Amino acid sequence: MLSRGAVTITNRLHAHLLCLLLGQPHVVCNVANGKIFAYRDTWAPDGWGDVAPPVRFATSPAEAVAAAHELLAEIRAKPAPPIP
């Protein structure tokens, strides 16, 4: 299900981890308990840098949707890799 769309929006830590493993571009919206941002800050303290797939973090559903639109535009703007 996660790989069916071009960009996934989630507020679940396990979905975030699955997207990372699948290489699925995604936006993570933090939940009230702060678990997702705590995970990010603990395991990637220097930021995500050149992590593939692209990941964006949001603090509200509206911000998550806006970030997903921006991420989708970035993905579509990239040139296709050459065919070997």
N, C-alpha and C positions, 0 to 999 in steps of 0.2 A: 504494500500500500504506500509506503513512504517514497518509493522510487517512481511512482506513477506520475507525479507532478514535476515541474521544473524546479520549484522551490517549495520547501515544506515550512510551515509555521507551527511551532509547538510550544507548550508550556510544561512539558514533562521531561524530566531528566533522562529517563530511559529512551525516549524518542530521540533526544539530542544525541545520546551515545550511539544509537543505531544509525542515525544519519551520518555521524562521523565515520563509522565503520563501513557504511555503504558508499561513501563518497558523495552523498546527497547534499547539495546546497540547502541551507536552512536558516531560519530565524528563530531564536529562542526568546520567549517572553518570560521573564522572571515571575515566580509566584509569590504570594504574600509572605511565605516563610523564608524566602531568600536562598533556598537550597541550590538553585541553578547557578546564581552568581557566586555563591560560596564555592561551589565546585570549580567554576571557571577561575576564580581568584586563587584557589589552592593549587590547582594542577597546571595552570598556565599563567603564572604571575607576570610574565613579561609580555603578555598579550598573545594573540593567536598568530600574528605574523603572516607567514606564507602557508598557513595550514590549508590543505586541500581536503575537503571541499570548503568553499567560502561559508563563513558563519557570521551572523550578525546577532547582536543581543539587544533586546528591547525591554522597556520597563512598563509598557502598557499595550493592550491589544491594538490600539490605533497606531502606535509607534511601530509595532511588529508588522502590520500591513504595509505601512509606508516603507519600512526597511525591505520587505519582500519585493515590493515593486522596484525599488532601486537595485536590489540584487539581481532580479530578473533582467532588468535593462542592461546591467553590466555583463551578464552571461550572454545575452543576445548580441551585444556589441563586440564581443571577442571574435576574432577570425577563427574559422574552423582549422584544426590542425591539418597539415599536409598528409595526404595518403601515401604511405610508403610504397 
